[in-house]
Amino acid sequence: MTLNASRTRPKRNAIGLEEERAWVSFYRRAGKDPAIAAEVAAQLEADIEMKREHLALYLCCRESLRLHQAREARNQRFGQFVRWLLSGLFVRFPANARRAIGRGSDLAAACLPETSVEPAAAQVQRLSKSPKVRAARAAFKAPSIVAETPAPPAAVDAMDAAPRAAQANG
């Protein structure tokens, strides 16, 4: 039995050493990996005795989970800001620019200086001052003095015959 007893003891020590190595690796990984931290914290919360023995590990896990939540919240805020910025740059700005360009013609017309006199009215006034135009206008408005004389009947027949001849030939 002394041989068996001596063998069992080293196994316990080997198991104890492996157990310690596992706990040390949990300490290292729990600070970096929130998934492992959540699992270890859940196991420690389930077993009060283990939680008392490894209170530092439990606190490291809780801190890792808090940091992970804070990191996720910060990333969400940053992502929301980037989405807002890009939508403003690529969606709202072009839409507003398109709307402004559509109204730009009205704005440009409103910015033009007002003309006090219409160009056609100014041209009419200039032409009405010209003596040639006055004479032509007076001649157009004056009743014609030449009396209309009736055309001789032979000339009327010749005028009526010309369209009839064209119809017969055509």
C-alpha positions, 0 to 999 in steps of 0.5 A: 500500500505504500506504493499505492499511497505514494502514487495517489499523492502525486496524482493529487498534487498533479491534479491540484497543479492542473487545477491551479493552472486552470484557475490562473488561465481563467484569471488571464482570459477573463480579463480579455474575453467577455464570453469566458468572463460571463461563464466563470462569473455564472459558475462562481455565482452558482457556488458560494464556496468557490466564489469565496475562494476565488473572489478576485477572479469573480471581481475580475470577471465582473470588471471585464463584463462592465468594460465590455458593456461600456465598450459596446455602448461607446461603439454604438454611439460612435456608429450612430454618429457616423451614420448621422454624419454620412446620411447628412453628407450623402443623403440630406445634403444632395437632397437640399442642394437639389431643392435649392437648385430647383428654387435657384431659377426663381432666386436668380430671377429675383436677384436681377435688377428691375427694368423701369421701362420695357424695351419695346416701349422704349423702341416705340417712343424712339421710332415715334420721334422719327420724322419718317415714321411720323409721315408714314403713320400720318399717311396710313391714318389719313383717309384716301383722297383718290376716289375709287373708279369702277373698272370697265366691264371688259376688264371685269370679264377678263379678270373672271376669265383668267381663273376659269382658263386656269381651271380648264388647263389644270 
